[in-house]
Amino acid sequence: MTGNSFSVSGYGPERSGLTRLFARDSLARRLDWPILFSAIALSLIGAALVFSATRNRTELNQGDPYYFLFRHLLNTGIGFALMIGTVWLGHRTLRTAVPILYGISVLLILLVLTPLGATINGAHAWIVVGGGFSLQPSEFVKITIILGMAMLLAARVDAGDKAHPDHRTVVQALGLAAVPILIVLLMPDLGSVMVMVVVVLGVLLTSGASNRWIFGLIGTGALGAIAVWQLGVLDEYQINRFAAFANPELDPAGVGYNTNQARIAIGSGGLLGTGLFKGSQTTGQFVPEQQTDFVFTVAGEELGFVGAGLIILLLGVVLWRACRIARETTELYGTIVAGGIIAWFAFQAFENIGMTLGIMPVAGLPLPFVSYGGSSMFAVWVAVGLLQSIRVERPMSA
């Protein structure tokens, strides 16, 4: 087609904004519906679990049993709107805005280190604006690291100048990621740092960079972890969490209380669970932070192995479809963005579920789409929007 009409087989500048979003073939045929349905299902299951965990917590819900339920659904709605906005803008448009987004995200995490920063659940990683609204900037840093590294690593490859990112480009990409990671480490928000490091590894793996960088980064990360431990960068509560992971019998009424109660809750669920809103551990409020970090324990107790397995299955569908999107896109930039999101979702879900089962240390990470929390919910839905944009804007022949 000519003029201002769009071509089904090509990208073209005319494929941006509302024209691309509402064109005949752009949405119904191109959106990845399994990802969308799975993300919605996870968010709705999360709403039920959050309600079960908080309806009797009068010290948290301000006397309104539906307080957290309504806020979780509101966060989901806002996140869904952000996904639509991301698809409308397109990942290529966001590529041009990376310097601005990167600068804003670094500024926000720097603000956490000022008097505007607040400590919530032991982590000094929040900005409290007022009116009960708080923001965790590190959640959005994950997105800007992915977009920024993808922009640098894919620039010359997508232009046809290079077959793979060269060493100089990899150094630049690692430097871009290192700045926010080091700032977040100073908070210290160790859980977010762990996710960001895995994201960097995922980005490098999908970029086609030399394997020497992968092995070098793993070795550097190990040495960095030892240095962080020896230099006393971690807070005492974080050190105690690792100690409790290494020795589950250490102080079961203190530092090991969370994980012990989490295992009791999941173990009591059996195959089919005790029934929604009927879990004794949940109703008795024995598991701390059950609406956020330990929401999986509600599923394990009240929905049993089947319900908990359904959550893992839905997360698996999201990861499977994201892998397919990464494989089918014809541009390295889209592949890298999808690869970074896969690494983020996979590691964060494994860490969250693993810490409730006692196979991973407690790191204060939410379960994607399921846990209560606005910043986390917004960030994961933006990531879904990026995945959908990559699929929508691929050639129909791919």
BELHULIN-V508806 format. One record per backbone hydrogen bond with DSSP energy under -1.0 kcal/mol. NH is the residue of the N-H (numbers start at 0). CO is the residue of the C=O. Records with the same first field share a line. If there is no record, write none. Layout:
NH=CO ; CO
This chain:
4=1
14=11
20=16
21=17
30=26
32=30
35=31
36=32
37=33
38=34
39=35
40=36
41=37
42=38
43=39
44=40
45=41
46=42
47=43
48=44
49=45
50=46
51=47
52=48
53=49
54=50
56=53
57=55
59=56
60=56
63=60
66=63
69=65
70=66
71=67
72=68
73=69
74=70
75=71
76=72
77=73
78=74
79=75
80=76
81=77
82=78
83=79
84=80
85=81
86=82
87=83
88=84
89=85
93=89
94=90
95=91
100=96
101=97
102=98
103=99
104=100
105=101
106=102
107=103
108=104
109=105
110=106
112=109
113=110
116=113
117=125
119=122
122=119
124=122
125=117
126=134
127=115
128=132
129=132
132=129
134=126
138=135
140=136
141=137
143=139
144=140
145=141
146=142
147=143
148=144
149=145
150=146
151=147
152=148
153=149
157=153
158=154
159=156
160=155
161=155
169=165
170=166
171=167
172=168
173=169
174=170
175=171
176=172
177=173
178=174
180=176
181=177
182=178
183=179
184=180
185=181
188=183
192=188
193=189
194=190
195=191
196=192
197=193
198=194
199=195
200=196
201=197
202=198
203=199
204=200
205=201
206=202
208=203
212=209
214=210
215=211
216=212
217=213
218=214
219=215
220=216
221=217
222=218
223=219
224=220
225=221
226=222
227=223
228=224
229=225
230=226
232=227
238=234
239=235
240=236
241=237
242=238
243=239
244=240
245=241
246=242
249=246
253=250
255=250
256=253
259=255
260=256
261=257
262=258
263=259
264=260
265=261
266=262
267=263
268=265
272=268
273=300
274=301
277=274
282=278
283=279
284=281
285=280
293=288
294=291
296=293
298=294
299=295
300=296
301=297
302=298
304=269
305=270
306=302
307=303
308=304
309=305
310=306
311=307
312=308
313=309
314=310
315=311
316=312
317=313
318=314
319=315
320=316
321=317
322=318
323=319
324=320
325=321
326=322
327=323
328=324
334=330
335=331
336=332
337=333
338=334
339=335
340=336
341=337
342=338
343=339
344=340
345=341
346=342
347=343
348=344
349=345
350=346
351=347
352=348
353=349
354=350
355=351
356=352
358=353
359=353
369=366
370=366
371=290
376=372
377=373
378=374
379=375
380=376
381=377
382=378
383=379
384=380
385=381
386=382
387=383
388=384
389=385
390=386
391=387
392=388
393=390
397=394
